[in-house]
Amino acid sequence: MHVMEQLARERTRSNLELAERLRHSRRQRTLRRARRMEHKAERRMIQAWRRAAELRARLGSPDY
């Protein structure tokens, strides 16, 4: 009986450790995804600024 309880405790501890590792890896994956999205948005913003500057230069509009 004692052996079965010990095995059950070890299995529970192992499952908790696995859950913690998975939680950490999911968090890291989510952070990486968020950083990629942020960098992509920054690149698009810079591209839009360049395009706007190019259009203003073509129009000869010094107002901006």
Backbone atoms as SQL, in Angstrom:
CREATE TABLE atoms (id INTEGER PRIMARY KEY, chain TEXT, resi INTEGER, resn TEXT, atom TEXT, x REAL, y REAL, z REAL);
INSERT INTO atoms VALUES
  (1, 'A', 1, 'MET', 'N', 0.832, -1.194, 0.000),
  (2, 'A', 1, 'MET', 'CA', 0.000, 0.000, 0.000),
  (3, 'A', 1, 'MET', 'C', 0.876, 1.256, 0.000),
  (4, 'A', 2, 'HIS', 'N', 1.894, 1.245, 0.857),
  (5, 'A', 2, 'HIS', 'CA', 2.789, 2.399, 0.937),
  (6, 'A', 2, 'HIS', 'C', 3.503, 2.653, -0.393),
  (7, 'A', 3, 'VAL', 'N', 3.875, 1.598, -1.076),
  (8, 'A', 3, 'VAL', 'CA', 4.562, 1.709, -2.364),
  (9, 'A', 3, 'VAL', 'C', 3.649, 2.365, -3.392),
  (10, 'A', 4, 'MET', 'N', 2.386, 1.999, -3.411),
  (11, 'A', 4, 'MET', 'CA', 1.434, 2.582, -4.363),
  (12, 'A', 4, 'MET', 'C', 1.246, 4.074, -4.095),
  (13, 'A', 5, 'GLU', 'N', 1.170, 4.464, -2.834),
  (14, 'A', 5, 'GLU', 'CA', 1.029, 5.881, -2.491),
  (15, 'A', 5, 'GLU', 'C', 2.262, 6.662, -2.929),
  (16, 'A', 6, 'GLN', 'N', 3.418, 6.077, -2.713),
  (17, 'A', 6, 'GLN', 'CA', 4.662, 6.738, -3.106),
  (18, 'A', 6, 'GLN', 'C', 4.717, 6.889, -4.628),
  (19, 'A', 7, 'LEU', 'N', 4.341, 5.861, -5.352),
  (20, 'A', 7, 'LEU', 'CA', 4.316, 5.947, -6.819),
  (21, 'A', 7, 'LEU', 'C', 3.336, 7.020, -7.292),
  (22, 'A', 8, 'ALA', 'N', 2.182, 7.082, -6.650),
  (23, 'A', 8, 'ALA', 'CA', 1.181, 8.090, -7.017),
  (24, 'A', 8, 'ALA', 'C', 1.717, 9.494, -6.758),
  (25, 'A', 9, 'ARG', 'N', 2.412, 9.693, -5.614),
  (26, 'A', 9, 'ARG', 'CA', 2.992, 11.007, -5.304),
  (27, 'A', 9, 'ARG', 'C', 4.054, 11.387, -6.325),
  (28, 'A', 10, 'GLU', 'N', 4.909, 10.432, -6.682),
  (29, 'A', 10, 'GLU', 'CA', 5.957, 10.711, -7.668),
  (30, 'A', 10, 'GLU', 'C', 5.366, 11.037, -9.031),
  (31, 'A', 11, 'ARG', 'N', 4.320, 10.316, -9.396),
  (32, 'A', 11, 'ARG', 'CA', 3.661, 10.582, -10.681),
  (33, 'A', 11, 'ARG', 'C', 3.042, 11.984, -10.668),
  (34, 'A', 12, 'THR', 'N', 2.406, 12.348, -9.551),
  (35, 'A', 12, 'THR', 'CA', 1.796, 13.674, -9.438),
  (36, 'A', 12, 'THR', 'C', 2.862, 14.758, -9.534),
  (37, 'A', 13, 'ARG', 'N', 3.970, 14.564, -8.814),
  (38, 'A', 13, 'ARG', 'CA', 5.059, 15.539, -8.851),
  (39, 'A', 13, 'ARG', 'C', 5.622, 15.648, -10.268),
  (40, 'A', 14, 'SER', 'N', 5.787, 14.528, -10.928),
  (41, 'A', 14, 'SER', 'CA', 6.292, 14.523, -12.294),
  (42, 'A', 14, 'SER', 'C', 5.338, 15.271, -13.235),
  (43, 'A', 15, 'ASN', 'N', 4.050, 15.028, -13.060),
  (44, 'A', 15, 'ASN', 'CA', 3.054, 15.721, -13.891),
  (45, 'A', 15, 'ASN', 'C', 3.070, 17.227, -13.635),
  (46, 'A', 16, 'LEU', 'N', 3.244, 17.627, -12.385),
  (47, 'A', 16, 'LEU', 'CA', 3.305, 19.058, -12.064),
  (48, 'A', 16, 'LEU', 'C', 4.551, 19.701, -12.671),
  (49, 'A', 17, 'GLU', 'N', 5.670, 18.999, -12.610),
  (50, 'A', 17, 'GLU', 'CA', 6.903, 19.525, -13.203),
  (51, 'A', 17, 'GLU', 'C', 6.757, 19.657, -14.714),
  (52, 'A', 18, 'LEU', 'N', 6.148, 18.665, -15.334),
  (53, 'A', 18, 'LEU', 'CA', 5.923, 18.721, -16.777),
  (54, 'A', 18, 'LEU', 'C', 5.008, 19.898, -17.136),
  (55, 'A', 19, 'ALA', 'N', 3.948, 20.081, -16.365),
  (56, 'A', 19, 'ALA', 'CA', 3.018, 21.194, -16.618),
  (57, 'A', 19, 'ALA', 'C', 3.740, 22.530, -16.497),
  (58, 'A', 20, 'GLU', 'N', 4.622, 22.653, -15.518),
  (59, 'A', 20, 'GLU', 'CA', 5.369, 23.902, -15.344),
  (60, 'A', 20, 'GLU', 'C', 6.297, 24.149, -16.528),
  (61, 'A', 21, 'ARG', 'N', 6.963, 23.110, -17.012),
  (62, 'A', 21, 'ARG', 'CA', 7.838, 23.274, -18.183),
  (63, 'A', 21, 'ARG', 'C', 7.036, 23.666, -19.417),
  (64, 'A', 22, 'LEU', 'N', 5.888, 23.032, -19.593),
  (65, 'A', 22, 'LEU', 'CA', 5.049, 23.360, -20.750),
  (66, 'A', 22, 'LEU', 'C', 4.545, 24.795, -20.670),
  (67, 'A', 23, 'ARG', 'N', 4.158, 25.214, -19.465),
  (68, 'A', 23, 'ARG', 'CA', 3.682, 26.580, -19.279),
  (69, 'A', 23, 'ARG', 'C', 4.782, 27.569, -19.657),
  (70, 'A', 24, 'HIS', 'N', 6.004, 27.281, -19.211),
  (71, 'A', 24, 'HIS', 'CA', 7.135, 28.155, -19.517),
  (72, 'A', 24, 'HIS', 'C', 7.382, 28.213, -21.025),
  (73, 'A', 25, 'SER', 'N', 7.364, 27.063, -21.683),
  (74, 'A', 25, 'SER', 'CA', 7.627, 27.048, -23.129),
  (75, 'A', 25, 'SER', 'C', 6.523, 27.772, -23.894),
  (76, 'A', 26, 'ARG', 'N', 5.276, 27.622, -23.450),
  (77, 'A', 26, 'ARG', 'CA', 4.181, 28.352, -24.113),
  (78, 'A', 26, 'ARG', 'C', 4.346, 29.853, -23.941),
  (79, 'A', 27, 'ARG', 'N', 4.742, 30.267, -22.746),
  (80, 'A', 27, 'ARG', 'CA', 4.954, 31.694, -22.477),
  (81, 'A', 27, 'ARG', 'C', 6.059, 32.234, -23.377),
  (82, 'A', 28, 'GLN', 'N', 7.158, 31.476, -23.493),
  (83, 'A', 28, 'GLN', 'CA', 8.260, 31.895, -24.351),
  (84, 'A', 28, 'GLN', 'C', 7.814, 31.984, -25.806),
  (85, 'A', 29, 'ARG', 'N', 7.041, 31.013, -26.253),
  (86, 'A', 29, 'ARG', 'CA', 6.551, 31.002, -27.635),
  (87, 'A', 29, 'ARG', 'C', 5.652, 32.209, -27.887),
  (88, 'A', 30, 'THR', 'N', 4.797, 32.526, -26.913),
  (89, 'A', 30, 'THR', 'CA', 3.898, 33.677, -27.040),
  (90, 'A', 30, 'THR', 'C', 4.693, 34.976, -27.102),
  (91, 'A', 31, 'LEU', 'N', 5.722, 35.090, -26.266),
  (92, 'A', 31, 'LEU', 'CA', 6.557, 36.288, -26.284),
  (93, 'A', 31, 'LEU', 'C', 7.290, 36.433, -27.618),
  (94, 'A', 32, 'ARG', 'N', 7.815, 35.335, -28.136),
  (95, 'A', 32, 'ARG', 'CA', 8.500, 35.391, -29.441),
  (96, 'A', 32, 'ARG', 'C', 7.535, 35.832, -30.538),
  (97, 'A', 33, 'ARG', 'N', 6.324, 35.293, -30.504),
  (98, 'A', 33, 'ARG', 'CA', 5.319, 35.665, -31.502),
  (99, 'A', 33, 'ARG', 'C', 4.985, 37.157, -31.389),
  (100, 'A', 34, 'ALA', 'N', 4.832, 37.648, -30.169),
  (101, 'A', 34, 'ALA', 'CA', 4.515, 39.066, -29.962),
  (102, 'A', 34, 'ALA', 'C', 5.651, 39.951, -30.470),
  (103, 'A', 35, 'ARG', 'N', 6.899, 39.533, -30.215),
  (104, 'A', 35, 'ARG', 'CA', 8.042, 40.322, -30.704),
  (105, 'A', 35, 'ARG', 'C', 8.081, 40.352, -32.227),
  (106, 'A', 36, 'ARG', 'N', 7.813, 39.192, -32.852),
  (107, 'A', 36, 'ARG', 'CA', 7.792, 39.154, -34.322),
  (108, 'A', 36, 'ARG', 'C', 6.716, 40.092, -34.873),
  (109, 'A', 37, 'MET', 'N', 5.550, 40.056, -34.253),
  (110, 'A', 37, 'MET', 'CA', 4.453, 40.923, -34.718),
  (111, 'A', 37, 'MET', 'C', 4.825, 42.396, -34.531),
  (112, 'A', 38, 'GLU', 'N', 5.461, 42.715, -33.415),
  (113, 'A', 38, 'GLU', 'CA', 5.869, 44.093, -33.160),
  (114, 'A', 38, 'GLU', 'C', 6.902, 44.559, -34.182),
  (115, 'A', 39, 'HIS', 'N', 7.889, 43.717, -34.465),
  (116, 'A', 39, 'HIS', 'CA', 8.903, 44.083, -35.459),
  (117, 'A', 39, 'HIS', 'C', 8.287, 44.251, -36.842),
  (118, 'A', 40, 'LYS', 'N', 7.355, 43.388, -37.179),
  (119, 'A', 40, 'LYS', 'CA', 6.690, 43.491, -38.477),
  (120, 'A', 40, 'LYS', 'C', 5.912, 44.809, -38.567),
  (121, 'A', 41, 'ALA', 'N', 5.220, 45.166, -37.490),
  (122, 'A', 41, 'ALA', 'CA', 4.468, 46.427, -37.470),
  (123, 'A', 41, 'ALA', 'C', 5.421, 47.615, -37.585),
  (124, 'A', 42, 'GLU', 'N', 6.570, 47.538, -36.918),
  (125, 'A', 42, 'GLU', 'CA', 7.551, 48.625, -37.012),
  (126, 'A', 42, 'GLU', 'C', 8.068, 48.777, -38.439),
  (127, 'A', 43, 'ARG', 'N', 8.364, 47.651, -39.074),
  (128, 'A', 43, 'ARG', 'CA', 8.844, 47.716, -40.467),
  (129, 'A', 43, 'ARG', 'C', 7.783, 48.323, -41.381),
  (130, 'A', 44, 'ARG', 'N', 6.517, 47.933, -41.167),
  (131, 'A', 44, 'ARG', 'CA', 5.444, 48.505, -41.986),
  (132, 'A', 44, 'ARG', 'C', 5.294, 50.005, -41.758),
  (133, 'A', 45, 'MET', 'N', 5.446, 50.434, -40.484),
  (134, 'A', 45, 'MET', 'CA', 5.333, 51.860, -40.165),
  (135, 'A', 45, 'MET', 'C', 6.455, 52.647, -40.845),
  (136, 'A', 46, 'ILE', 'N', 7.662, 52.122, -40.787),
  (137, 'A', 46, 'ILE', 'CA', 8.794, 52.798, -41.438),
  (138, 'A', 46, 'ILE', 'C', 8.575, 52.857, -42.941),
  (139, 'A', 47, 'GLN', 'N', 8.085, 51.770, -43.503),
  (140, 'A', 47, 'GLN', 'CA', 7.806, 51.750, -44.941),
  (141, 'A', 47, 'GLN', 'C', 6.731, 52.789, -45.290),
  (142, 'A', 48, 'ALA', 'N', 5.718, 52.911, -44.453),
  (143, 'A', 48, 'ALA', 'CA', 4.661, 53.898, -44.699),
  (144, 'A', 48, 'ALA', 'C', 5.209, 55.323, -44.596),
  (145, 'A', 49, 'TRP', 'N', 6.090, 55.566, -43.610),
  (146, 'A', 49, 'TRP', 'CA', 6.688, 56.901, -43.480),
  (147, 'A', 49, 'TRP', 'C', 7.520, 57.243, -44.711),
  (148, 'A', 50, 'ARG', 'N', 8.293, 56.265, -45.178),
  (149, 'A', 50, 'ARG', 'CA', 9.122, 56.500, -46.368),
  (150, 'A', 50, 'ARG', 'C', 8.256, 56.776, -47.591),
  (151, 'A', 51, 'ARG', 'N', 7.206, 55.997, -47.705),
  (152, 'A', 51, 'ARG', 'CA', 6.297, 56.185, -48.850),
  (153, 'A', 51, 'ARG', 'C', 5.631, 57.557, -48.779),
  (154, 'A', 52, 'ALA', 'N', 5.204, 57.962, -47.587),
  (155, 'A', 52, 'ALA', 'CA', 4.578, 59.276, -47.430),
  (156, 'A', 52, 'ALA', 'C', 5.581, 60.385, -47.763),
  (157, 'A', 53, 'ALA', 'N', 6.826, 60.234, -47.317),
  (158, 'A', 53, 'ALA', 'CA', 7.858, 61.234, -47.628),
  (159, 'A', 53, 'ALA', 'C', 8.112, 61.288, -49.127),
  (160, 'A', 54, 'GLU', 'N', 8.123, 60.130, -49.756),
  (161, 'A', 54, 'GLU', 'CA', 8.323, 60.073, -51.205),
  (162, 'A', 54, 'GLU', 'C', 7.183, 60.785, -51.932),
  (163, 'A', 55, 'LEU', 'N', 5.956, 60.540, -51.511),
  (164, 'A', 55, 'LEU', 'CA', 4.805, 61.189, -52.153),
  (165, 'A', 55, 'LEU', 'C', 4.817, 62.695, -51.920),
  (166, 'A', 56, 'ARG', 'N', 5.190, 63.118, -50.686),
  (167, 'A', 56, 'ARG', 'CA', 5.268, 64.560, -50.425),
  (168, 'A', 56, 'ARG', 'C', 6.334, 65.208, -51.288),
  (169, 'A', 57, 'ALA', 'N', 7.465, 64.520, -51.459),
  (170, 'A', 57, 'ALA', 'CA', 8.528, 65.067, -52.282),
  (171, 'A', 57, 'ALA', 'C', 8.071, 65.188, -53.739),
  (172, 'A', 58, 'ARG', 'N', 7.343, 64.214, -54.215),
  (173, 'A', 58, 'ARG', 'CA', 6.845, 64.277, -55.599),
  (174, 'A', 58, 'ARG', 'C', 5.851, 65.407, -55.783),
  (175, 'A', 59, 'LEU', 'N', 5.048, 65.645, -54.750),
  (176, 'A', 59, 'LEU', 'CA', 4.040, 66.714, -54.832),
  (177, 'A', 59, 'LEU', 'C', 4.651, 68.084, -54.567),
  (178, 'A', 60, 'GLY', 'N', 5.827, 68.086, -53.954),
  (179, 'A', 60, 'GLY', 'CA', 6.485, 69.346, -53.634),
  (180, 'A', 60, 'GLY', 'C', 5.798, 70.055, -52.498),
  (181, 'A', 61, 'SER', 'N', 5.236, 69.325, -51.583),
  (182, 'A', 61, 'SER', 'CA', 4.494, 69.901, -50.471),
  (183, 'A', 61, 'SER', 'C', 5.379, 69.995, -49.231),
  (184, 'A', 62, 'PRO', 'N', 5.824, 71.229, -48.872),
  (185, 'A', 62, 'PRO', 'CA', 6.688, 71.400, -47.701),
  (186, 'A', 62, 'PRO', 'C', 5.889, 71.519, -46.384),
  (187, 'A', 63, 'ASP', 'N', 4.589, 71.352, -46.434),
  (188, 'A', 63, 'ASP', 'CA', 3.741, 71.547, -45.251),
  (189, 'A', 63, 'ASP', 'C', 3.974, 70.490, -44.177),
  (190, 'A', 64, 'TYR', 'N', 4.545, 69.366, -44.500),
  (191, 'A', 64, 'TYR', 'CA', 4.688, 68.281, -43.537),
  (192, 'A', 64, 'TYR', 'C', 6.083, 68.221, -43.015);
